[in-house]
């Protein structure tokens, strides 16, 4: 069981890295961080198409990674 969870953790970590690298940058450096922060805060920019899918997949994979990490730590006792 412990080996299966560790392999699953490796799969989740590689998947999270791949999905994050596929996403486009959300800002244009320092100027984007200063001027574009309000747009992201109030939700004026909406992700569409592939950006939305990658955003949701990243959230699911991140949650799965955290759950499997806790399970690995629990069963490692």
C-alpha positions as CSV (number, residue, x, y, z in Angstrom):
1,X,0.0,0.0,0.0
2,X,2.8,2.4,0.9
3,X,4.7,1.7,-2.4
4,X,1.5,2.3,-4.4
5,X,0.9,5.6,-2.7
6,X,4.5,6.7,-3.3
7,X,4.2,5.9,-7.0
8,X,0.9,7.7,-7.1
9,X,2.6,10.7,-5.4
10,X,5.3,10.8,-8.1
11,X,2.7,10.6,-10.8
12,X,0.8,13.5,-9.3
13,X,3.9,15.6,-8.9
14,X,5.0,15.1,-12.5
15,X,1.4,15.9,-13.7
16,X,1.3,19.1,-11.6
17,X,4.6,20.2,-13.0
18,X,3.6,19.5,-16.6
19,X,0.2,21.3,-16.3
20,X,1.7,24.3,-14.7
21,X,4.4,24.6,-17.4
22,X,1.6,24.4,-20.1
23,X,-0.2,27.5,-18.7
24,X,0.4,30.9,-20.1
25,X,1.9,33.7,-18.0
26,X,-0.7,35.8,-16.3
27,X,1.3,39.0,-16.1
28,X,3.9,40.8,-18.0
29,X,6.6,41.0,-15.4
30,X,6.7,43.8,-12.8
31,X,4.5,46.2,-14.7
32,X,1.8,43.5,-15.1
33,X,2.0,42.8,-11.4
34,X,1.4,46.4,-10.5
35,X,-1.2,47.4,-13.1
36,X,-2.9,44.1,-13.7
37,X,-3.4,43.1,-10.1
38,X,-6.7,44.8,-9.8
39,X,-8.1,43.1,-12.8
40,X,-7.4,39.7,-11.3
41,X,-8.7,40.7,-7.9
42,X,-12.1,41.8,-9.2
43,X,-12.4,39.0,-11.8
44,X,-12.6,41.2,-14.9
45,X,-10.5,38.8,-16.9
46,X,-12.1,35.5,-17.4
47,X,-10.2,32.4,-18.6
48,X,-11.6,30.7,-21.6
49,X,-10.9,27.5,-23.5
50,X,-7.7,25.8,-22.8
51,X,-6.7,28.3,-20.0
52,X,-9.8,27.4,-18.1
53,X,-9.3,23.7,-18.5
54,X,-5.6,23.9,-17.4
55,X,-6.6,26.1,-14.4
56,X,-9.2,23.5,-13.3
57,X,-6.9,20.5,-13.9
58,X,-4.2,22.3,-11.9
59,X,-6.5,22.7,-8.9
60,X,-7.7,19.1,-9.0
61,X,-4.1,17.8,-9.3
62,X,-2.9,20.1,-6.5
63,X,-5.7,18.8,-4.2
64,X,-4.9,15.2,-5.1
65,X,-1.2,15.8,-4.5
66,X,-1.9,17.2,-1.0
67,X,-4.3,14.3,-0.1
68,X,-1.8,11.6,-1.3
69,X,1.0,13.4,0.5
70,X,-0.9,13.2,3.8
71,X,-1.7,9.6,3.2
72,X,1.9,8.7,2.5
73,X,2.9,10.5,5.7
74,X,0.2,8.7,7.7
75,X,1.1,5.2,6.4
76,X,4.9,5.8,6.7
77,X,4.7,5.4,10.5
